[in-house]
Amino acid sequence: MEGSYYNAFTSINETFKVIEDAIAASGVNSDTNKVFKIGINCEGESYFNKDPKDANKYEVEGAKNQHDQDQLADYYLKVIQEHPLVQYIEDPYANSDFKGYQKLQAKLLSNPATSQVQVGILGMH
């Protein structure tokens, strides 16, 4: 299922809290069985800085928060660790940034707590 939303909150963490609270209130998930999980479509292409002065940087939550490939992978890892219901990340990097995708995959697989998270990229779902 595809969909989108407008984030009316000041941070991604506030958004996750509302979603996680709604899932908890449903009473469907238990410690051993997670019926509801979270997938995020990052649309990395949309915040990839195309300015040659800041080549290969991603503007996460504004121009003052620029990340390179490794920093962005660490950002995604932090999100996953703070929000364990995140089980899928779609398009975490710009469409042509296969090295960034590979770096994220390697970091996810090297950590048992995140190794089950799936990552999809445009054309490779």
N, C-alpha and C positions, 0 to 999 in steps of 0.2 A: 504494500500500500504506500502510495506517495502522498505527501502533504507538506504543508509549510505553516509557519506561524510567525507572527510579529512578536518579538521579544519586548514586552512593555516594562520589563524589569531593568534595574541598573547593572546587573551582572549575570553571567551565565549560571553562577551558583544559586542565585535566587530562583532562576527558572527551574533548575534541577530540584530545588527544595519543594516547589509547588507540585511538580510532577511526582516526586518520590512520596510526598505526603498523600497525594491522591491515590497512589498505588497502595500505600500502607492502609489507608482508610477503607479500601475495597475489601481487605481481609483475605484476598486470594493467595498472595504470596506467603510462604512459610520459610523457615530457616533451611529446609531441605528441598523445597520445590518452588522455583521462581517461574510463575506463570507469566507475569508481566515483566518484561525487560525493556531497556531503552536502547534505541538506535538513533544516532545523530548524523545528519547530513551536513558536513562542515562547509561544503562548497569552497574549498581552498582557493580555487581560481578567483573567487570574488574578493578575497583580501590579499592576493599576491600583488606586491608592489612592482609595477612595471617600469618605474622610474630608474633609468640607468645609474643614477647616483646611489641608489639603494637596491642594487640588483640582488635578486634571489632572497628577498626579505618578505615576510608575511606580517601584515598589520592586524594583529589580534586585538580586538576590542579597542581600536583606535590607532592612529599613526604614531603615538608615543610608545606603543608596545610592539616594536618590531622584533621578529624572531627569524633566525636562519633555520635551516632544515632540522638540525639537532635540537635547537631550542624549542621548535614547534613540536617535535616528537616528545620531548620532555613535558611540554604543556599538556599534550594529549594523555600521556601516562598519568600525570597528576589528576586530570579530570576523571580518568578511569578508576584510579585508586580512591579518590574521594567519593565517587558515585559508582559503587559496585554493580548496579543494575545496568550500566552501559555495557552492552555486549556487541555492538556493531558501530563502526565509524565509516561513513561514506565520504568519498572525495576529500581526504584530509589535506591534500596538497594541490597545487595547480595541475591542470590536465597533463602537462608535459614534464612534470617534476617526478620522474620515476625514481631518482636517487633518494628523494625525500621519502617516498613511499617505502622503499627498501629499508631505509634507516628506521622508520617506524616499525615495520614488520620485525626487524631484527631485535629491537628493544622490547617489543611485546612478547616475542617468543623466548627471550632470555629470562623473563620473569614469570615464575609459575602462577602468580596471582593475576597476570594479564594475558597469559598465553592462549586463553580461550576466546579472547575478543577477536572478532572478525573485522577485516578492513576491506572495503570495496573501492575500486577506482573506476572512473568512466571507461566503459567498454570492457571491463574485466570482472563484472558481477557474476 
